[in-house]
Amino acid sequence: MLKEGIDTIFKSRSRTFLTFCFCFIMGVAIFSTNIDAVEEQFYLYFFLFIILFFLIIFWNSFVFRFVLIGGLFFILGGLRFYWSLPGFQENKLNYYNGHTVDLVGKISQEVMIKEKNNQAVVSVSVVGAKEVTGKVLLFLPPYTDLQFGDRVHFVCQLKKPVGSDSFINYDKYLARDGIWSQCSWPKIEKLTYHPSWIEKIIINFFNFKQQIQIQVDRLWVEPESALMAGLLYGARSGFSQEVNNDFSRAGITHIVAISGYNISIVANILMSALLMVGLSRRRAFWFAMFGIILFVLFTGASASVVRAGIMGVIVLLASQLGRLSRIGNVLVFTAAMMLLFNPFILVWDAGFQLSFLSTLGLIYLSPVLNGYFILDNKNIILKNIIENFITTISAILATLPLILFQFGRLSLVAPLANLLIIWIVPYLMLVGFVALILSCLFFPLAWLVAWVANFGLKYVIMMSHYLASWSLSSINFSLPFFGMLVLYLLISCFIYVSNKNFKFNARL
């Protein structure tokens, strides 16, 4: 039976490809749960990798050779994870955690402006007189005059990031971006530095983004301006704690988050909107694709945004090609390539997990739900409304078990909130974009367009506040790991059985 199963897989190139990709992904996942005695384990598994490699060459049994190749990819995933860990060496920045040191480095990401402080990530090149590699997260006073690309010198006590009651996995959240040290309120000196042409382009993008923020603040007032900035480029620094809580309780935080959860939904709805105004599917696809690329560039093309953009593009490809098997291969291969570049994101990055699962939901679950609810509906407008709602529900269902496991909070009003709110998001983004363009040409006309959008922004804020105020809008409910697996197994069975039923009915 094992040989027959392997024969079935091996005769299909796509199944063989998926099998080995899954082995690599599982290797990263399993090895991510154990980071003790890394150096010793790395050499142990590397030695095992070499043994398996030679066994594959000299073992004639087809079945065992196939299994050994799968094991080879599994170990390769684990070795890739262990290789990415910084170790504890003098040329690594984390070696100096717990010591007050003199550092020189360069700000490698956009400076984040928070309510109580600014946060900057510095790629350190020198500690004292020694050359090192590593990143440190700096907590700085508000209104600190620093930007991406600045070369800085500072003295501070490095600390290892630790979790807290409100954010247990904070250290792993930073480690996914290669940050293993942090420092609070250092005195910083800016050094003379001539950025490269690539850095100049990125700096100009960030400067342009700041100018956009100024225009947004001119066209709208708080909290509407913060919501429009969140919709257009994912900015959330202007949100009050009350609005953040309302969005969280109502289950609509994804509309202002730069994640695949957001981009996937908006990409599908944008496609529907473009089709409604008369564009062909091919032209709508390329317009939406171009919009995602512009969005990724506009937001600074950070690693998390690029991952989200890739997931959005995969969703568009799914709607364009309509071949689930082909898109499944693309999705798994994309995940494997992402892990090859950064193996930390699989287990330590909830954003990547949500992006991946929501994309799976949109590709596999959404067509099934469409088959149940959209049969021979000839009303195009009603059909598109139902499709958009199903798109959102598919993403919610696909991510719900993970959300309950990771965050332990269930929004009971999320389906209703998304039905009442998500439909207006693409139109608000479109009107907001037009208003920003006009503000550079003729501000009075831009203000008039912004005034129209203001009604929609108020509607979103008021509706989220109303739904969040319900006594049972959300409850604390967490799932154990096993419970999460059971739910995903049930969802998978539902998709499998439904697809078989649809094929059977089609034959009849």
PyMOL commands that set and color helices and strands:
alter all, ss='L'
color gray80, all
select helices_A, chain A and resi 2-11+13-32+38-58+62-84+93-96+170-175+197-219+224-233+241-250+253-256+260-276+281-298+303-321+324-341+345-348+350-373+380-406+414-439+443-468+481-507
alter helices_A, ss='H'
color red, helices_A
select strands_A, chain A and resi 100-107+112-113+118-127+130-131+135-140+151-157+179-184+187-191+409-411+474-476
alter strands_A, ss='S'
color yellow, strands_A
deselect
rebuild
show_as cartoon
